[in-house]
Amino acid sequence: MDLPWLHSLETSWLASKSQDRLPHAVMLLGAPGSGKRCAAAWMAATFLDLDVAQAHAQFPPGRPEHADLRWISPPEDKHTIGIEQIRALVADLSLTSYEGKGKVAIIDPANAMTANAANSLLKTLEEPSGNALLILIADRTGRLPATIFSRCQKLSIPLPGESEGLQWLHQLQPATSWPGILRGAGNAPLAALIAAERQEDTEIMARDFVALSARQAGPLEVAARWSKYEPDFVLNWLGRQVQSCILRASAGLSAPTSAEVSDSVLQRIDRRNLFCYLDIINRLRGQPAGSYNVLLTLESLLIDWAGGLLNCRKPGQATGLQPIMGTG
């Protein structure tokens, strides 16, 4: 099933290809669930003129199999892309293409590269060998070195409007009540699919979030519950709730998610502290899984939230980032 909100990007990509003006390195940016991997698989297939290439990017994306295509991700037992993986990729890109149409490497996600791995990729980004295309999928740009970021052409994967997203989801799963789920997923249709599969979990978290803000639940017990979920799932969800609160506090907008924090709660939270809190969450989202103690981190986050974020900003602390990382 194609993703209509990517059609404009696809048209631009094909036009550049027909004019032989494709960049040698692109970085796909966009919200989680916007379709970055669908776009990457389609770009690779069209670049190599594969038989599986279609007019539009498809969901689910799959990974095209081809001798001239490499899809680099963290190994199953690790959370990062290591230097040996990138060195092997660089060596492979220096070899002649099997079918003479060039080579493609997809690094997914690029922010999972260790510092050494990223450094080993720099020369290839500056001076690619032959007709090579590197596609870097960036889930969290905060962890990417500026040297990597600056050497790629950035392509932003858009989100559809709400009506377009709902239409797409209804075509895929017509029996599901999508409006609340899509809004809770930040209008990202692919994230909404995951949320629908985990609706019970998100409903529990939404109730906890509201109860914490109303001081009707304890942060330690809630943290213990949330620590059983994947950290990315929790932090992505929490980040969307805080963004919703910022919108309401800034513009008086109604909450677009199921976590209805009362106006009286938002009125007692300094809006600057909401931004500070979101910054902390985003920094955590940029950390590799396993690099911090999940339970201790969630306890710190939720203690701050239950306390109205009064301690989020400290004098002389420009970013507001507190030492909430654990050592585990």
KETOR-92893 format. One record per atom (N, C-alpha, C): chain; atom name; x negated, y, z negated. Coordinates in pm, whole numbers. Each point is the difference from the previous one (the first is absolute). Layout:
N
  timi  kollum    east   north      up
     A      CA       X       Y       Z
...
//
This chain:
328
  timi  kollum    east   north      up
     A       N     -86    -120       0
     A      CA      86     120       0
     A       C     -89     124       0
     A       N      26      92      93
     A      CA     -87     117       9
     A       C      38     105    -104
     A       N     -89      97     -18
     A      CA      15     104    -100
     A       C      18     133      74
     A       N     121      49      15
     A      CA      24     118      84
     A       C     -78     124     -42
     A       N     -27      14    -129
     A      CA     -71     121     -46
     A       C    -147       1      45
     A       N     -46    -111      58
     A      CA    -137      -4      52
     A       C      -6      28     150
     A       N     113      17      65
     A      CA       1      11     146
     A       C     -81     120      49
     A       N       9     111     -68
     A      CA     -75     119      43
     A       C    -150     -26      -7
     A       N     -45     -61    -109
     A      CA    -142     -34     -14
     A       C     -43     -97     110
     A       N      86     -97      31
     A      CA     -32     -99     104
     A       C     -14      67     136
     A       N      91      92      31
     A      CA      -6      70     127
     A       C    -130      78      14
     A       N     -39      69    -108
     A      CA    -125      76       1
     A       C    -121     -92      17
     A       N       3    -115     -67
     A      CA    -112     -96       8
     A       C     -14     -54     143
     A       N     111     -38      61
     A      CA      -5     -55     136
     A       C     -47     106     101
     A       N      41     125     -23
     A      CA     -44     108      90
     A       C    -151      18      -9
     A       N     -54      -3    -123
     A      CA    -145      12     -17
     A       C     -72    -119      63
     A       N      57    -118     -12
     A      CA     -61    -120      58
     A       C      -4      10     152
     A       N     110      47      60
     A      CA       5      10     146
     A       C    -100     102      53
     A       N     -33      99     -83
     A      CA     -96     103      39
     A       C    -142     -32     -46
     A       N     -17    -119     -58
     A      CA    -130     -43     -51
     A       C     -53      98    -105
     A       N      89      43     -89
     A      CA     -38      99    -101
     A       C      28     -50    -142
     A       N       4    -131     -18
     A      CA      22     -52    -134
     A       C    -122      26     -87
     A       N      19      34    -126
     A      CA    -113      18     -92
     A       C     -65    -135     -30
     A       N    -123       3     -47
     A      CA     -66    -127     -34
     A       C      29     -42    -144
     A       N      51      95     -81
     A      CA      34     -33    -139
     A       C     122      80     -41
     A       N     104     -70     -47
     A      CA     120      67     -46
     A       C      30     -44    -143
     A       N      58      91     -74
     A      CA      43     -32    -137
     A       C     151      21      -6
     A       N      70    -106     -35
     A      CA     145       6     -11
     A       C      38      40    -142
     A       N      68     112     -11
     A      CA      43      53    -128
     A       C     152      -8      -9
     A       N      51     -13    -120
     A      CA     144      -2     -16
     A       C      41     -64    -130
     A       N     123      24     -38
     A      CA      52     -55    -124
     A       C       6    -152       5
     A       N     -14     -66    -115
     A      CA      18    -145      -2
     A       C     137     -37      54
     A       N       4     -94      95
     A      CA     127     -41      57
     A       C      42      77     123
     A       N     -90      85      52
     A      CA      34      77     120
     A       C     -25     -77     129
     A       N     -82    -106      -5
     A      CA     -24     -81     118
     A       C    -141      11      56
     A       N     -97      33     -85
     A      CA    -138      18      48
     A       C     -56    -130      62
     A       N      29    -113     -62
     A      CA     -54    -127      51
     A       C      69     -44     129
     A       N     127      33      11
     A      CA      70     -26     127
     A       C     -65      82     112
     A       N     -30     126     -30
     A      CA     -63      87      99
     A       C    -140     -51      36
     A       N     -76     -43    -102
     A      CA    -137     -46      25
     A       C      -2    -124      90
     A       N      89     -96     -28
     A      CA       6    -121      81
     A       C      37      33     144
     A       N      95      93      18
     A      CA      41      39     135
     A       C    -112      73      73
     A       N     -69      89     -68
     A      CA    -111      73      63
     A       C    -109     -96      47
     A       N     -32     -97     -86
     A      CA    -104     -98      37
     A       C      43     -80     122
     A       N     126     -44       2
     A      CA      48     -82     111
     A       C       2      78     131
     A       N      41     128      -6
     A      CA       3      80     123
     A       C    -141      36      46
     A       N     -91      25     -93
     A      CA    -138      32      37
     A       C     -65    -115      76
     A       N      26    -122     -46
     A      CA     -61    -119      61
     A       C      86     -60     111
     A       N     114      62      28
     A      CA      93     -51     102
     A       C      35    -146     -24
     A       N      31     -31    -125
     A      CA      34    -137     -34
     A       C     137     -39      55
     A       N      16    -128      25
     A      CA     128     -50      52
     A       C     113      24    -100
     A       N     -35       4    -131
     A      CA     103      18    -102
     A       C      40     147     -16
     A       N     -70      90      70
     A      CA      30     142     -14
     A       C     142      29      49
     A       N      74      81     -76
     A      CA     136      37      36
     A       C       8     151      15
     A       N     115      45      50
     A      CA      16     143      25
     A       C      -6      80    -129
     A       N      41     -61    -112
     A      CA       4      71    -128
     A       C     -59     -86    -110
     A       N     -47      65    -105
     A      CA     -45     -71    -120
     A       C     117     -79     -57
     A       N     -32    -116     -56
     A      CA     103     -91     -47
     A       C     -12     -26    -150
     A       N     117     -25     -61
     A      CA       4     -48    -138
     A       C      66    -137      -1
     A       N     -60     -97     -71
     A      CA    -128       8     -73
     A       C    -117       8      97
     A       N    -112      62     -44
     A      CA    -108      30      95
     A       C     -78    -121      48
     A       N     -30     -95     -87
     A      CA     -88    -109      40
     A       C    -142      50      23
     A       N     -90     -91      29
     A      CA    -138      35      32
     A       C     -38     -69     130
     A       N      -9      76     110
     A      CA     -33     -63     129
     A       C    -132     -78      -9
     A       N       0    -116      61
     A      CA    -121     -84       3
     A       C     -73      23     131
     A       N    -126      41     -10
     A      CA     -79      23     121
     A       C    -147       4     -38
     A       N     -85     -48      90
     A      CA    -144      -6     -29
     A       C     -61     138     -16
     A       N      62     102      57
     A      CA     -55     137      -9
     A       C      69      84    -107
     A       N      75     -64     -86
     A      CA      70      74    -106
     A       C     -40     -54    -137
     A       N     -37      90     -89
     A      CA     -31     -36    -139
     A       C      90      80     -93
     A       N      64     -71     -94
     A      CA      86      65    -100
     A       C     -66     -25    -135
     A       N     -58     105     -58
     A      CA     -79     -12    -122
     A       C      82      41    -121
     A       N      16     -92     -94
     A      CA      73      26    -125
     A       C     -79     -59    -116
     A       N      33      38    -124
     A      CA     -68     -62    -114
     A       C      22    -151      -1
     A       N    -101     -78     -33
     A      CA      18    -144     -13
     A       C     107     -32    -103
     A       N      56    -120       8
     A      CA     111     -38     -87
     A       C     -34      12    -148
     A       N    -125     -27     -35
     A      CA     -38       1    -141
     A       C     -59     133     -45
     A       N       9     105      84
     A      CA     -58     129     -35
     A       C      98     112      32
     A       N     -32     119     -52
     A      CA      85     116      22
     A       C     -67     104      89
     A       N    -121     -26      45
     A      CA     -74      98      78
     A       C     -56     -64     127
     A       N     -32      87      95
     A      CA     -71     -40     122
     A       C    -147      28     -23
     A       N     -81    -102       4
     A      CA    -140      13     -37
     A       C     -93      32     116
     A       N    -123      32     -35
     A      CA     -98      41     100
     A       C     -31    -111      99
     A       N       1    -126     -44
     A      CA     -31    -110      91
     A       C     107     -11     109
     A       N     126      24     -37
     A      CA     106      -3     101
     A       C     -20     108     105
     A       N     -39     119     -44
     A      CA     -19     111      95
     A       C    -126     -22      83
     A       N    -104     -52     -61
     A      CA    -121     -29      78
     A       C      28    -102     109
     A       N      78    -102     -34
     A      CA      35    -102     100
     A       C      85      62     111
     A       N      89      90     -37
     A      CA      83      67      99
     A       C     -86      86      93
     A       N     -90      78     -57
     A      CA     -87      87      80
     A       C     -83     -84      98
     A       N     -50    -113     -46
     A      CA     -78     -88      88
     A       C      88     -54     113
     A       N     122     -35     -31
     A      CA      91     -53     102
     A       C      35     107     103
     A       N      21     123     -45
     A      CA      34     107      93
     A       C    -113      32      97
     A       N    -122     -34     -38
     A      CA    -115      27      87
     A       C     -12    -103     113
     A       N      75    -109      -9
     A      CA      -6    -104     102
     A       C      92      34     118
     A       N     -24     -63     111
     A      CA      81      24     119
     A       C     141     -54     -20
     A       N      96      74      50
     A      CA     139     -42      -7
     A       C      21    -130      76
     A       N      80     -90     -54
     A      CA      26    -128      65
     A       C      72      17     133
     A       N      96      89       5
     A      CA      80      18     122
     A       C     -29     131      71
     A       N     -99      75     -50
     A      CA     -42     121      68
     A       C      89     121     -20
     A       N      98      -8     -88
     A      CA      90     113     -21
     A       C     -31      77    -128
     A       N    -104     -40     -68
     A      CA     -39      68    -122
     A       C      30     -84    -123
     A       N     -27      58    -114
     A      CA      22     -68    -127
     A       C      80      92     -93
     A       N      76     -64     -88
     A      CA      81      75     -96
     A       C     -26     -57    -138
     A       N     -15      90     -98
     A      CA     -11     -40    -140
     A       C     102      79     -80
     A       N      79     -70     -80
     A      CA      97      63     -89
     A       C     -46     -23    -144
     A       N     -20     106     -74
     A      CA     -44     -10    -140
     A       C     120      34     -87
     A       N      45    -100     -76
     A      CA     129       7     -68
     A       C      -8     -49    -144
     A       N      12      95     -98
     A      CA       0     145      17
     A       C    -142      55     -10
     A       N     -25     109      68
     A      CA    -134      58       0
     A       C     -41      45    -139
     A       N      98      42     -83
     A      CA     -34      47    -134
     A       C     -43    -113     -92
     A       N       7    -125      46
     A      CA     -48    -113     -80
     A       C    -149     -25      20
     A       N     -62      71      94
     A      CA    -144     -17      20
     A       C     -79      50    -120
     A       N    -100     -76     -40
     A      CA     -90      50    -103
     A       C     -81     116      58
     A       N     -67      73     -87
     A      CA     -81     114      46
     A       C    -108     -46      97
     A       N     -64    -113     -31
     A      CA    -105     -52      89
     A       C      57     -45     133
     A       N     119     -61      -4
     A      CA      63     -44     124
     A       C      34     120      88
     A       N      54     106     -62
     A      CA      35     120      76
     A       C    -125      63      61
     A       N    -107       4     -76
     A      CA    -125      58      52
     A       C     -54     -79     118
     A       N      18    -132      -5
     A      CA     -53     -83     109
     A       C      81      15     128
     A       N     119      58     -11
     A      CA      85      21     117
     A       C     -26     134      68
     A       N     -67      90     -69
     A      CA     -13     138      49
     A       C     -64       8     138
     A       N    -112     -68      19
     A      CA     -70      10     128
     A       C      87     -49     114
     A       N      76    -106     -23
     A      CA      89     -52     103
     A       C     110     100      33
     A       N      50      71    -102
     A      CA     101     102      26
     A       C     -58     116      81
     A       N    -127      30     -24
     A      CA     -65     111      71
     A       C     -38     -40     142
     A       N     -54    -122      14
     A      CA     -49     -46     130
     A       C      50    -142      26
     A       N     126     -14      38
     A      CA      53    -135      23
     A       C     -69     -69     117
     A       N     -10    -131      -8
     A      CA     -63     -77     106
     A       C     100     -32     109
     A       N     -31      38     124
     A      CA      84     -34     112
     A       C     141      54     -13
     A       N      95     -75      52
     A      CA     141      42      -1
     A       C      67     -62    -122
     A       N     -16      66    -113
     A      CA      53     -53    -125
     A       C     101      97     -60
     A       N     101     -56     -64
     A      CA     101      79     -70
     A       C       6     -48    -144
     A       N     -18      93     -94
     A      CA      14     -31    -141
     A       C     128      66     -52
     A       N      84     -81     -64
     A      CA     125      50     -58
     A       C      -9     -19    -150
     A       N       0     110     -73
     A      CA      -6      -5    -146
     A       C     138      32     -56
     A       N      53     -92     -77
     A      CA     130      21     -64
     A       C     -25      55    -140
     A       N      49     120     -25
     A      CA     -27      65    -128
     A       C     127       3     -85
     A       N       3     -82    -103
     A      CA     111       4     -95
     A       C     -21     108    -104
     A       N    -126      24     -36
     A      CA     -34      99    -102
     A       C    -122      78      50
     A       N      20     120      49
     A      CA    -112      76      55
     A       C     -95      49    -108
     A       N      45       6    -125
     A      CA     -85      52    -106
     A       C    -125     -81     -23
     A       N       1    -129      35
     A      CA    -118     -84     -22
     A       C     -92      -4     121
     A       N      37      66     107
     A      CA     -83      -4     120
     A       C    -107     109      -5
     A       N    -124     -33      24
     A      CA    -104     104       4
     A       C      31     102     109
     A       N     -36     124     -26
     A      CA      24     106      99
     A       C     -72     -30     131
     A       N    -113     -68     -10
     A      CA     -77     -32     122
     A       C      78     -95      90
     A       N      75     -93     -58
     A      CA      84     -90      79
     A       C     120      76      55
     A       N      64      75     -88
     A      CA     122      73      36
     A       C     -25      95     117
     A       N    -113      67      -1
     A      CA     -27     103     101
     A       C     -38     -58     135
     A       N     -38    -125       6
     A      CA     -45     -60     125
     A       C     110     -74      76
     A       N     122       8     -50
     A      CA     113     -67      66
     A       C     104     102      44
     A       N      66     -31     110
     A      CA     115      80      38
     A       C     119     -46     -84
     A       N      63      95     -67
     A      CA     110     -35     -90
     A       C     133      -5      77
     A       N      72    -110     -20
     A      CA     133     -15      56
     A       C      97     -24    -115
     A       N      94      90     -17
     A      CA      96     -12    -109
     A       C     121     -80      47
     A       N      30    -104     -75
     A      CA     118     -82      29
     A       C     119      65     -69
     A       N      98      46      76
     A      CA     112      74     -61
     A       C      99     -94     -68
     A       N      84      58     -82
     A      CA     115     -71     -54
     A       C     123      42      79
     A       N      94     -90      19
     A      CA     123      39      70
     A       C      89      84     -89
     A       N      92      71      61
     A      CA     103      65     -79
     A       C      86    -105     -68
     A       N      76      41    -101
     A      CA      77     -98     -77
     A       C      98     -78      87
     A       N      70      69      90
     A      CA     100     -69      83
     A       C     -67    -101      94
     A       N    -116      38      55
     A      CA     -72     -91      90
     A       C     -53    -121     -77
     A       N     -52      25    -121
     A      CA     -49    -109     -82
     A       C     111     -96     -40
     A       N     116      56     -36
     A      CA     114     -84     -38
     A       C      49     -83     117
     A       N       5      60     118
     A      CA      44     -74     118
     A       C     -92    -119      28
     A       N    -130      25     -12
     A      CA     -99    -107      24
     A       C      16    -112    -102
     A       N      18      36    -126
     A      CA      13    -101    -105
     A       C     130     -79      15
     A       N     108      67      38
     A      CA     128     -69      18
     A       C      -6     -99     116
     A       N     -78      34     103
     A      CA     -17     -94     110
     A       C     -76    -124     -46
     A       N     -94      21     -90
     A      CA     -84    -110     -46
     A       C      74     -87    -101
     A       N      66      65     -97
     A      CA      73     -73    -104
     A       C     132      72     -26
     A       N     101     -29      80
     A      CA     125      77      -7
     A       C      78     -17    -130
     A       N     -24    -106     -73
     A      CA      81     -26    -120
     A       C     -50      74    -124
     A       N    -111      71      12
     A      CA     -61      66    -116
     A       C      48     145     -12
     A       N      20      47    -123
     A      CA      36     140     -23
     A       C    -129      81      -6
     A       N     -33      67     110
     A      CA    -132      59      17
     A       C     -18     143     -52
     A       N     101      87      -2
     A      CA     -28     142     -30
     A       C     -81      23    -127
     A       N      42     -57    -113
     A      CA     -74      21    -124
     A       C    -137     -62       3
     A       N     -12    -116      64
     A      CA    -129     -69       7
     A       C     -99      81      84
     A       N      48      52     114
     A      CA     -89      78      87
     A       C     -45     128     -70
     A       N      93      69     -66
     A      CA     -40     122     -71
     A       C    -100     -33    -111
     A       N      22    -111     -69
     A      CA     -92     -40    -105
     A       C    -138     -36      53
     A       N      -7     -39     128
     A      CA    -127     -35      64
     A       C     -61     119      71
     A       N      47     120     -29
     A      CA     -57     120      61
     A       C      27      10     148
     A       N     111     -59      47
     A      CA      40       1     142
     A       C     -94     -79      90
     A       N     -82     -88     -58
     A      CA     -88     -87      78
     A       C      71    -133      23
     A       N      43     -30     122
     A      CA      83    -120      23
     A       C     -67    -131     -39
     A       N    -130     -15      28
     A      CA     -66    -126     -34
     A       C     -16     -14    -151
     A       N     -18     112     -68
     A      CA      -4      -4    -147
     A       C     138     -33     -54
     A       N     105      44      69
     A      CA     136     -30     -43
     A       C      28    -150       9
     A       N     -57     -65     100
     A      CA      17    -146      12
     A       C     -59     -71    -122
     A       N    -117      44     -42
     A      CA     -63     -59    -118
     A       C      82      31    -124
     A       N      49     123      -8
     A      CA      81      39    -116
     A       C     127     -82      -9
     A       N      59     -31     116
     A      CA     123     -80       0
     A       C     -26    -140     -53
     A       N    -118     -53      33
     A      CA     -36    -132     -50
     A       C     -23       2    -151
     A       N     -35     118     -51
     A      CA     -33      12    -142
     A       C      94      98     -70
     A       N     125      -1      43
     A      CA      95      97     -52
     A       C      20     -15    -151
     A       N       0    -123     -47
     A      CA      19     -21    -144
     A       C    -114      62     -79
     A       N    -124     -16      51
     A      CA    -116      59     -68
     A       C      10     152      -1
     A       N      35      59     113
     A      CA       5     147       7
     A       C     113      55     -87
     A       N     109     -74     -11
     A      CA     109      45     -88
     A       C     -43      -1    -146
     A       N     -76    -104     -38
     A      CA     -53      -6    -137
     A       C     -93     119     -26
     A       N     -90      25      97
     A      CA     -94     111     -17
     A       C      73     134      -5
     A       N     103      15      82
     A      CA      76     125       0
     A       C      65      25    -136
     A       N      58    -105     -57
     A      CA      62      15    -132
     A       C    -105      34    -105
     A       N    -115     -67       8
     A      CA    -108      28     -95
     A       C     -49     145      12
     A       N     -14      45     124
     A      CA     -52     134      26
     A       C      91     106     -60
     A       N     130     -17      20
     A      CA      97      95     -55
     A       C       2      -9    -152
     A       N      -5    -122     -53
     A      CA       3     -17    -146
     A       C    -123      63     -65
     A       N    -115     -12      64
     A      CA    -122      62     -53
     A       C      13     151      -3
     A       N      49      57     108
     A      CA      12     146       6
     A       C      99      52    -103
     A       N     101     -84     -34
     A      CA      99      39    -100
     A       C     -42     -43    -141
     A       N    -120     -56     -10
     A      CA     -56     -48    -127
     A       C      89    -107     -64
     A       N      54     -86      86
     A      CA      84    -109     -47
     A       C     -69    -135      15
     A       N    -125       0      44
     A      CA     -78    -124      14
     A       C    -145      33     -35
     A       N     -73    -102     -45
     A      CA    -139      20     -37
     A       C     -95     -27     116
     A       N    -100      85      20
     A      CA     -92     -17     113
     A       C     -79    -131      -4
     A       N     -31     -50    -118
     A      CA     -80    -122      -7
     A       C      80    -121      48
     A       N     127      -8     -39
     A      CA      81    -114      43
     A       C      28       8     150
     A       N      21     122      51
     A      CA      23      16     143
     A       C    -127     -35      78
     A       N    -114      45     -48
     A      CA    -127     -31      66
     A       C     -23    -151       6
     A       N      34     -70    -108
     A      CA     -16    -145      -2
     A       C      87     -65     108
     A       N     122      53      20
     A      CA      88     -53     104
     A       C     -56      28     138
     A       N     -41     125      22
     A      CA     -47      40     133
     A       C    -134     -66      37
     A       N     -79     -36     -99
     A      CA    -131     -60      28
     A       C      12    -137      65
     A       N     121     -57      -2
     A      CA      21    -131      64
     A       C      17      14     152
     A       N      22     123      46
     A      CA      14      25     144
     A       C    -136      35      60
     A       N      -9      -3     134
     A      CA    -124      40      67
     A       C     -24     150     -23
     A       N    -124      40     -31
     A      CA     -28     141     -25
     A       C      43      93     114
     A       N     -25     -41     125
     A      CA      37      86     113
     A       C     151      22       5
     A       N      75    -106     -27
     A      CA     146      11       0
     A       C      46     100    -105
     A       N     -56      -9    -120
     A      CA      39      89    -109
     A       C     -41     144      30
     A       N    -124      21      43
     A      CA     -50     136      20
     A       C      67      67     119
     A       N      26     -76     108
     A      CA      72      59     113
     A       C     140      44     -42
     A       N      68     -86     -76
     A      CA     135      34     -46
     A       C      -4     120     -93
     A       N     -92      -2     -95
     A      CA     -10     109     -97
     A       C     -32     132      69
     A       N     -91      -5      98
     A      CA     -34     121      74
     A       C     121      61      70
     A       N      85     -85      56
     A      CA     119      52      68
     A       C      97      64     -99
     A       N      10     -58    -119
     A      CA      90      60    -100
     A       C     -50     137     -44
     A       N    -130      13     -19
     A      CA     -56     128     -42
     A       C      14     104     112
     A       N     -20     -43     125
     A      CA      22      92     112
     A       C     144      50       1
     A       N      94     -91     -27
     A      CA     141      40      -7
     A       C      22     103    -110
     A       N     -62     -22    -114
     A      CA      14      95    -111
     A       C     -59     136      36
     A       N    -111       0      72
     A      CA     -62     126      42
     A       C      94      76      94
     A       N      61     -71      94
     A      CA      94      64      92
     A       C     117      61     -75
     A       N      53     -74     -95
     A      CA     113      52     -77
     A       C     -41     119     -85
     A       N    -116      -9     -63
     A      CA     -45     109     -86
     A       C     -35     124      81
     A       N     -46     -19     123
     A      CA     -46     113      82
     A       C     113      68      74
     A       N      97     -82      49
     A      CA     101      57      89
     A       C     143     -29     -43
     A       N      17     -60    -115
     A      CA     135     -31     -45
     A       C      70    -104      84
     A       N     -78     -87      66
     A      CA      59    -102      86
     A       C      50    -117     -83
     A       N      99     -68      52
     A      CA      48    -120     -68
     A       C    -101    -112      18
     A       N      -6     -90     -96
     A      CA     -99    -108       3
     A       C      31     -97     113
     A       N     -99     -31      86
     A      CA      24     -92     110
     A       C     -25    -145     -37
     A       N     -14     -31    -126
     A      CA     -29    -137     -40
     A       C      97     -43    -107
     A       N     -10    -129     -37
     A      CA      91     -54    -100
     A       C     -42      38    -142
     A       N    -122      48     -17
     A      CA     -49      35    -133
     A       C      43     144     -32
     A       N     119      17     -56
     A      CA      57     133     -22
     A       C     -47      58    -133
     A       N    -113      66       2
     A      CA     -48      71    -118
     A       C      86     124     -18
     A       N      46      24    -122
     A      CA      94     110     -23
     A       C     -68     136      20
     A       N      82      99      35
     A      CA     -52     135      20
     A       C     -60      55    -129
     A       N      58     -37    -114
     A      CA     -53      51    -127
     A       C    -142     -51     -24
     A       N     -29    -123      45
     A      CA    -136     -54     -13
     A       C     -96      78      89
     A       N      41      23     124
     A      CA     -88      72      92
     A       C     -23     144     -46
     A       N      98      59     -63
     A      CA     -15     139     -46
     A       C    -104      13    -110
     A       N     -23    -108     -75
     A      CA    -100      11    -107
     A       C    -140     -45      45
     A       N     -12     -42     126
     A      CA    -132     -38      53
     A       C     -53     113      87
     A       N    -119      46     -31
     A      CA     -67     101      81
     A       C     -23     -57     140
     A       N      45      70     103
     A      CA     -13     -52     137
     A       C    -144     -25      38
     A       N     -91      81     -53
     A      CA    -143     -22      28
     A       C     -45    -135     -53
     A       N      60     -42    -111
     A      CA     -36    -130     -56
     A       C      55    -114      83
     A       N     113      22      67
     A      CA      51    -101      92
     A       C     -98     -22     114
     A       N     -54     109      54
     A      CA    -100     -13     107
     A       C    -126     -70     -52
     A       N     -39      35    -121
     A      CA    -116     -63     -62
     A       C      23    -151     -14
     A       N     119     -36     -46
     A      CA      35    -140     -21
     A       C       0     -77     133
     A       N      55      62     104
     A      CA       0     -63     131
     A       C    -142     -18      52
     A       N     -85      97     -28
     A      CA    -140     -10      42
     A       C     -68    -120     -67
     A       N      28     -20    -128
     A      CA     -57    -115     -71
     A       C      48    -130      63
     A       N     129      -7      29
     A      CA      55    -122      61
     A       C     -64     -24     137
     A       N     -13     105      80
     A      CA     -58     -16     133
     A       C    -146     -45      -8
     A       N     -72      49     -99
     A      CA    -139     -43     -16
     A       C      -6    -148     -36
     A       N      92     -42     -84
     A      CA       5    -142     -36
     A       C      35     -84     121
     A       N      91      49      83
     A      CA      37     -74     120
     A       C    -118     -16      94
     A       N     -96      91     -10
     A      CA    -118      -8      83
     A       C    -107     -94     -53
     A       N      19     -50    -121
     A      CA     -98     -90     -60
     A       C      26    -144      45
     A       N    -105     -77      25
     A      CA      21    -140      35
     A       C      66     -74    -115
     A       N      88     -92      33
     A      CA      62     -83    -104
     A       C    -110     -76     -73
     A       N      14     -11    -128
     A      CA    -101     -70     -79
     A       C    -110      89     -53
     A       N       0     129      38
     A      CA    -106      89     -46
     A       C      36      71    -130
     A       N     120     -25     -52
     A      CA      41      62    -125
     A       C      94     -95     -74
     A       N      13      23    -128
     A      CA      88     -82     -83
     A       C     144      48      21
     A       N      81     -85      63
     A      CA     135      41      40
     A       C      86      36    -121
     A       N       0     -85    -103
     A      CA      86      24    -116
     A       C     -38     131     -70
     A       N    -128      21     -26
     A      CA     -43     123     -67
     A       C      33     123      83
     A       N     -17     -12     131
     A      CA      29     113      88
     A       C     148      33      -1
     A       N      85    -102       9
     A      CA     144      24      -3
     A       C      43      58    -135
     A       N     -60     -51    -107
     A      CA      33      55    -133
     A       C     -31     150      -4
     A       N    -116      38      50
     A      CA     -38     142      -1
     A       C      95      84      85
     A       N      32     -50     120
     A      CA      91      72      87
     A       C     137      19     -66
     A       N      51    -107     -58
     A      CA     136       5     -54
     A       C       6      74    -133
     A       N    -106      -3     -78
     A      CA      -6      82    -122
     A       C       7     148      38
     A       N     -74      36     104
     A      CA       5     139      48
     A       C     142      37      45
     A       N      63     -89      77
     A      CA     134      30      51
     A       C     100      13    -115
     A       N      -5     -95     -95
     A      CA      92       4    -113
     A       C     -20     126     -85
     A       N    -122      54       1
     A      CA     -30     119     -77
     A       C      25     129      76
     A       N      63     -10     117
     A      CA      31     121      76
     A       C    -120      60      71
     A       N    -107     -79      18
     A      CA    -122      43      71
     A       C     -69     117     -69
     A       N      21      16    -129
     A      CA     -60     113     -71
     A       C    -152      -8       0
     A       N     -55    -122       6
     A      CA    -146     -16      -5
     A       C     -61     -30     136
     A       N      77      22     105
     A      CA     -51     -34     133
     A       C    -113      92      41
     A       N      12     127     -33
     A      CA    -104      97      34
     A       C     -78      36    -125
     A       N    -131      -8      11
     A      CA     -86      36    -112
     A       C     -78     127      34
     A       N     -27      85     -96
     A      CA     -78     122      28
     A       C    -133     -35      66
     A       N     -29      72     108
     A      CA    -128     -21      67
     A       C      -3    -121      90
     A       N     114     -69      14
     A      CA       3    -119      83
     A       C      71      36     130
     A       N     -75      16     107
     A      CA      55      55     123
     A       C     103     -91      64
     A       N     -22    -129      -5
     A      CA      88     -92      71
     A       C     109     -57     -88
     A       N     -17       6    -129
     A      CA      98     -60     -88
     A       C     -17    -150     -17
     A       N    -100     -58      67
     A      CA     -19    -144      -6
     A       C     -62     -40    -133
     A       N      71     -80     -76
     A      CA     -49     -44    -129
     A       C     -70    -134      11
     A       N     -83     -35     -99
     A      CA     -70    -126       7
     A       C      93    -116     -35
     A       N      92     -32      91
     A      CA      98    -101     -29
     A       C     -41    -137      53
     A       N    -113      -6      68
     A      CA     -44    -129      51
     A       C     -44     -90    -115
     A       N      34    -126      15
     A      CA     -51    -100     -94
     A       C    -132     -54      48
     A       N     -60     -86     -75
     A      CA    -128     -55      40
     A       C      12    -140      55
     A       N     124     -52       1
     A      CA      18    -137      43
     A       C      -2     -13     151
//
